[in-house]
Amino acid sequence: MPFLMTHFYPGGTAEQYAVVLNAVHPDGALPAGQLSSAAGPCDGGWVISAIWESRTAFETFVVERLMPALNGVEGGFTTAPDEHLAELSLYQTS
């Protein structure tokens, strides 16, 4: 079942996001199991949204790629995000 992850970083900037994106996706490609990604500025900060094939794919990414990639990276987001997760009832692409 498709799985949605959103992260909101209060006060987050495009520059911080670029640091994180480069660390997590150095080749520019989405990792295994990620169907789509979107990010941008919003009132009060920066928001990131990703659709995954499943919650398991998301959790595997966090443990095996995200956390190791961010270890020791400077210039990225300085606070933990406000995170929202959801099993999707609908995922429509066109």
FIGUVO-683386 format. One record per residue: x, y, z of N, C-alpha, C in turn. Coordinates in steps of 0.001 Angstrom, whole numbers, plus 500000, padded with zeros to 6 digits. Atoms other than C-alpha are relative to their C-alpha. Example, Ala and Ser with C-alpha at 12.3 -4.5 7.8 and 13.67 -1.06 7.14 Angstrom:
// residues 2
atom nX 500890 | nY 498810 | nZ 500000 | caX 512300 | caY 495500 | caZ 507800 | cX 500900 | cY 501200 | cZ 500000
atom nX 499180 | nY 498810 | nZ 499940 | caX 513670 | caY 498940 | caZ 507140 | cX 499230 | cY 501090 | cZ 500730
// end
This chain:
// residues 94
atom nX 500849 | nY 498824 | nZ 500000 | caX 500000 | caY 500000 | caZ 500000 | cX 500891 | cY 501234 | cZ 500000
atom nX 499187 | nY 498788 | nZ 500022 | caX 501448 | caY 503432 | caZ 499107 | cX 499995 | cY 500705 | cZ 501354
atom nX 499770 | nY 499409 | nZ 498699 | caX 502783 | caY 505373 | caZ 502054 | cX 500518 | cY 501423 | cZ 499814
atom nX 499630 | nY 498590 | nZ 500093 | caX 503079 | caY 509161 | caZ 502484 | cX 500809 | cY 500427 | cZ 501211
atom nX 499203 | nY 499379 | nZ 498950 | caX 505756 | caY 510941 | caZ 504481 | cX 500074 | cY 501487 | cZ 499717
atom nX 499756 | nY 498574 | nZ 500122 | caX 505766 | caY 514689 | caZ 505084 | cX 500860 | cY 500449 | cZ 501174
atom nX 499158 | nY 499376 | nZ 498979 | caX 508398 | caY 516643 | caZ 506971 | cX 499889 | cY 501510 | cZ 499844
atom nX 499993 | nY 498537 | nZ 499978 | caX 508033 | caY 520293 | caZ 507922 | cX 501120 | cY 500447 | cZ 500917
atom nX 498879 | nY 499453 | nZ 499233 | caX 511150 | caY 522137 | caZ 509074 | cX 499742 | cY 501479 | cZ 500246
atom nX 500217 | nY 498584 | nZ 499702 | caX 510263 | caY 525401 | caZ 510842 | cX 501292 | cY 500792 | cZ 499752
atom nX 498830 | nY 499176 | nZ 500296 | caX 512610 | caY 528095 | caZ 509555 | cX 500946 | cY 499397 | cZ 498979
atom nX 499137 | nY 500669 | nZ 500973 | caX 514072 | caY 525668 | caZ 507001 | cX 500141 | cY 500806 | cZ 498716
atom nX 499706 | nY 499231 | nZ 501208 | caX 515645 | caY 527054 | caZ 503839 | cX 500350 | cY 499087 | cZ 498827
atom nX 499608 | nY 500732 | nZ 501204 | caX 516384 | caY 525995 | caZ 500273 | cX 501455 | cY 499556 | cZ 500099
atom nX 498579 | nY 500350 | nZ 499857 | caX 520097 | caY 526025 | caZ 501106 | cX 500179 | cY 498782 | cZ 500899
atom nX 499924 | nY 501157 | nZ 499108 | caX 519618 | caY 523590 | caZ 504000 | cX 499498 | cY 498748 | cZ 499290
atom nX 500541 | nY 501138 | nZ 500730 | caX 517491 | caY 521344 | caZ 501824 | cX 501002 | cY 499489 | cZ 498974
atom nX 499007 | nY 500408 | nZ 501004 | caX 520169 | caY 521311 | caZ 499105 | cX 501110 | cY 499170 | cZ 500633
atom nX 498967 | nY 500772 | nZ 499287 | caX 522733 | caY 520070 | caZ 501655 | cX 499488 | cY 498593 | cZ 500296
atom nX 500592 | nY 501303 | nZ 499668 | caX 520420 | caY 517279 | caZ 502810 | cX 499793 | cY 499170 | cZ 498736
atom nX 500263 | nY 500714 | nZ 501242 | caX 519404 | caY 516336 | caZ 499271 | cX 501290 | cY 499436 | cZ 499408
atom nX 498709 | nY 500460 | nZ 500525 | caX 523039 | caY 516104 | caZ 498165 | cX 500557 | cY 498834 | cZ 500814
atom nX 499504 | nY 501081 | nZ 499141 | caX 523892 | caY 513880 | caZ 501135 | cX 499191 | cY 498720 | cZ 499820
atom nX 500893 | nY 501160 | nZ 500039 | caX 520878 | caY 511578 | caZ 500753 | cX 499827 | cY 499439 | cZ 498592
atom nX 500184 | nY 500402 | nZ 501395 | caX 520522 | caY 511496 | caZ 496944 | cX 501158 | cY 500542 | cZ 499155
atom nX 498856 | nY 499408 | nZ 500703 | caX 524061 | caY 512204 | caZ 495658 | cX 499964 | cY 499803 | cZ 498488
atom nX 500080 | nY 500244 | nZ 501445 | caX 523285 | caY 510717 | caZ 492242 | cX 498750 | cY 500615 | cZ 499380
atom nX 501210 | nY 499358 | nZ 500492 | caX 519996 | caY 512607 | caZ 491950 | cX 498831 | cY 499071 | cZ 499770
atom nX 501065 | nY 500981 | nZ 500234 | caX 517968 | caY 509412 | caZ 491653 | cX 499237 | cY 499705 | cZ 501294
atom nX 500766 | nY 500420 | nZ 498833 | caX 515183 | caY 508321 | caZ 493966 | cX 500491 | cY 498631 | cZ 500459
atom nX 499576 | nY 501305 | nZ 499499 | caX 516097 | caY 505412 | caZ 496226 | cX 498958 | cY 498922 | cZ 499721
atom nX 500906 | nY 501133 | nZ 500196 | caX 514563 | caY 501972 | caZ 495873 | cX 498773 | cY 500162 | cZ 500885
atom nX 501245 | nY 499942 | nZ 499248 | caX 510918 | caY 502009 | caZ 496915 | cX 499352 | cY 501371 | cZ 500056
atom nX 500599 | nY 498663 | nZ 499981 | caX 510387 | caY 505773 | caZ 496605 | cX 499387 | cY 500285 | cZ 498637
atom nX 500725 | nY 499764 | nZ 501247 | caX 507769 | caY 506642 | caZ 493987 | cX 500072 | cY 501446 | cZ 499534
atom nX 499941 | nY 498590 | nZ 500358 | caX 507898 | caY 510441 | caZ 494116 | cX 500511 | cY 500818 | cZ 501171
atom nX 499482 | nY 499087 | nZ 498988 | caX 509376 | caY 513381 | caZ 495971 | cX 499652 | cY 501418 | cZ 499579
atom nX 500284 | nY 498591 | nZ 500255 | caX 508405 | caY 517032 | caZ 496257 | cX 500437 | cY 500794 | cZ 501229
atom nX 499566 | nY 499164 | nZ 498891 | caX 509748 | caY 519876 | caZ 498370 | cX 499937 | cY 501460 | cZ 499596
atom nX 499995 | nY 498580 | nZ 500291 | caX 509541 | caY 523630 | caZ 498661 | cX 499722 | cY 500844 | cZ 501225
atom nX 500249 | nY 499087 | nZ 498890 | caX 509181 | caY 526699 | caZ 500815 | cX 498504 | cY 500110 | cZ 500281
atom nX 501378 | nY 499760 | nZ 499602 | caX 505981 | caY 527278 | caZ 502741 | cX 500022 | cY 500984 | cZ 501160
atom nX 500063 | nY 499037 | nZ 498899 | caX 504779 | caY 529654 | caZ 505419 | cX 500783 | cY 499488 | cZ 501202
atom nX 499248 | nY 500313 | nZ 498797 | caX 507366 | caY 529533 | caZ 508169 | cX 501085 | cY 498962 | cZ 499861
atom nX 498946 | nY 500997 | nZ 500099 | caX 509783 | caY 527001 | caZ 506728 | cX 500050 | cY 499276 | cZ 498681
atom nX 499789 | nY 500837 | nZ 501179 | caX 510376 | caY 524157 | caZ 504317 | cX 499237 | cY 498693 | cZ 500196
atom nX 500753 | nY 501247 | nZ 499911 | caX 508205 | caY 521129 | caZ 503545 | cX 500518 | cY 499001 | cZ 498959
atom nX 499585 | nY 501096 | nZ 500871 | caX 509202 | caY 517785 | caZ 502042 | cX 498899 | cY 498944 | cZ 500050
atom nX 501008 | nY 501041 | nZ 500095 | caX 506760 | caY 515158 | caZ 500826 | cX 500544 | cY 498883 | cZ 499120
atom nX 499559 | nY 501141 | nZ 500803 | caX 507533 | caY 511673 | caZ 499551 | cX 498950 | cY 498905 | cZ 500056
atom nX 500885 | nY 501161 | nZ 500083 | caX 505427 | caY 508773 | caZ 498392 | cX 500889 | cY 498769 | cZ 499836
atom nX 499236 | nY 501254 | nZ 500000 | caX 506796 | caY 505285 | caZ 499034 | cX 499099 | cY 498845 | cZ 499614
atom nX 500770 | nY 501213 | nZ 500326 | caX 505722 | caY 501859 | caZ 497823 | cX 499311 | cY 499440 | cZ 501233
atom nX 500528 | nY 500562 | nZ 498758 | caX 505167 | caY 500884 | caZ 501464 | cX 500696 | cY 500656 | cZ 501190
atom nX 499373 | nY 499503 | nZ 498769 | caX 505914 | caY 501842 | caZ 505042 | cX 501356 | cY 499316 | cZ 500197
atom nX 498739 | nY 500737 | nZ 499861 | caX 508608 | caY 499145 | caZ 505043 | cX 501087 | cY 500620 | cZ 499138
atom nX 499010 | nY 499365 | nZ 500876 | caX 510358 | caY 500788 | caZ 502069 | cX 500489 | cY 501304 | cZ 500612
atom nX 499620 | nY 498752 | nZ 499342 | caX 510320 | caY 504134 | caZ 503902 | cX 500906 | cY 499730 | cZ 501198
atom nX 499213 | nY 500293 | nZ 498801 | caX 511619 | caY 502646 | caZ 507162 | cX 501383 | cY 499448 | cZ 499658
atom nX 498707 | nY 500520 | nZ 500457 | caX 514379 | caY 500765 | caZ 505317 | cX 500893 | cY 501144 | cZ 499542
atom nX 499260 | nY 498832 | nZ 500454 | caX 515452 | caY 504017 | caZ 503645 | cX 500543 | cY 500804 | cZ 501177
atom nX 499578 | nY 499218 | nZ 498835 | caX 515592 | caY 505837 | caZ 506988 | cX 501195 | cY 499349 | cZ 500684
atom nX 498950 | nY 500721 | nZ 499264 | caX 517742 | caY 503160 | caZ 508650 | cX 501265 | cY 499810 | cZ 499169
atom nX 498845 | nY 500385 | nZ 500811 | caX 519992 | caY 502189 | caZ 505748 | cX 500646 | cY 501146 | cZ 499215
atom nX 499438 | nY 498943 | nZ 500839 | caX 520428 | caY 505459 | caZ 503857 | cX 499932 | cY 501392 | cZ 500630
atom nX 500168 | nY 498635 | nZ 499491 | caX 519021 | caY 508615 | caZ 505471 | cX 500880 | cY 500287 | cZ 501205
atom nX 499250 | nY 499715 | nZ 498777 | caX 520491 | caY 508417 | caZ 508948 | cX 501513 | cY 499881 | cZ 499789
atom nX 498557 | nY 500044 | nZ 500249 | caX 523948 | caY 507205 | caZ 507823 | cX 500498 | cY 501172 | cZ 499144
atom nX 499578 | nY 498914 | nZ 500882 | caX 524082 | caY 509882 | caZ 505097 | cX 500059 | cY 501337 | cZ 500730
atom nX 500044 | nY 498730 | nZ 499286 | caX 523224 | caY 512694 | caZ 507509 | cX 500981 | cY 500075 | cZ 501161
atom nX 499049 | nY 500028 | nZ 498894 | caX 525728 | caY 511615 | caZ 510157 | cX 501218 | cY 500864 | cZ 499659
atom nX 498845 | nY 499133 | nZ 500203 | caX 528272 | caY 514431 | caZ 510337 | cX 499838 | cY 501054 | cZ 498925
atom nX 500227 | nY 498983 | nZ 501034 | caX 526731 | caY 516558 | caZ 507558 | cX 499715 | cY 501334 | cZ 500673
atom nX 500230 | nY 498659 | nZ 499462 | caX 526903 | caY 520265 | caZ 508315 | cX 499322 | cY 500870 | cZ 498961
atom nX 500671 | nY 499075 | nZ 500890 | caX 524703 | caY 522967 | caZ 506859 | cX 498582 | cY 499604 | cZ 499656
atom nX 501368 | nY 500448 | nZ 500252 | caX 521495 | caY 520944 | caZ 506721 | cX 499046 | cY 500550 | cZ 501042
atom nX 500988 | nY 499560 | nZ 499024 | caX 518384 | caY 521347 | caZ 508817 | cX 500545 | cY 499808 | cZ 501409
atom nX 499427 | nY 500025 | nZ 498651 | caX 519187 | caY 522073 | caZ 512467 | cX 499042 | cY 499464 | cZ 501052
atom nX 500970 | nY 500544 | nZ 499053 | caX 516015 | caY 520723 | caZ 514079 | cX 499332 | cY 498774 | cZ 499385
atom nX 500776 | nY 501141 | nZ 500488 | caX 513998 | caY 517553 | caZ 513829 | cX 498729 | cY 500530 | cZ 499337
atom nX 501199 | nY 499521 | nZ 500683 | caX 511035 | caY 517868 | caZ 511464 | cX 498730 | cY 499673 | cZ 500771
atom nX 501352 | nY 500376 | nZ 499609 | caX 507377 | caY 517900 | caZ 512287 | cX 499596 | cY 498959 | cZ 498959
atom nX 500206 | nY 501103 | nZ 500930 | caX 506663 | caY 514504 | caZ 510733 | cX 498558 | cY 499510 | cZ 500037
atom nX 501319 | nY 500613 | nZ 500129 | caX 503364 | caY 513138 | caZ 509444 | cX 500120 | cY 498828 | cZ 499035
atom nX 499930 | nY 501230 | nZ 500786 | caX 502991 | caY 509593 | caZ 508085 | cX 498586 | cY 499478 | cZ 499781
atom nX 501346 | nY 500510 | nZ 500274 | caX 499989 | caY 507988 | caZ 506396 | cX 500032 | cY 498870 | cZ 498988
atom nX 500300 | nY 501012 | nZ 500999 | caX 498952 | caY 504791 | caZ 504656 | cX 498975 | cY 500650 | cZ 499077
atom nX 500860 | nY 499268 | nZ 500913 | caX 497305 | caY 506148 | caZ 501518 | cX 498790 | cY 499178 | cZ 499535
atom nX 501216 | nY 500583 | nZ 500559 | caX 493746 | caY 505408 | caZ 500493 | cX 499937 | cY 500231 | cZ 498501
atom nX 499987 | nY 499646 | nZ 501403 | caX 494398 | caY 507043 | caZ 497125 | cX 501369 | cY 500514 | cZ 499624
atom nX 498771 | nY 499471 | nZ 500591 | caX 497528 | caY 507599 | caZ 495048 | cX 499771 | cY 500030 | cZ 498506
atom nX 500346 | nY 499827 | nZ 501409 | caX 496653 | caY 508980 | caZ 491652 | cX 501081 | cY 500837 | cZ 499341
atom nX 498914 | nY 499294 | nZ 500664 | caX 499296 | caY 510103 | caZ 489170 | cX 499586 | cY 500735 | cZ 498741
atom nX 500448 | nY 499235 | nZ 501162 | caX 497265 | caY 511357 | caZ 486227 | cX 498491 | cY 500002 | cZ 499917
// end
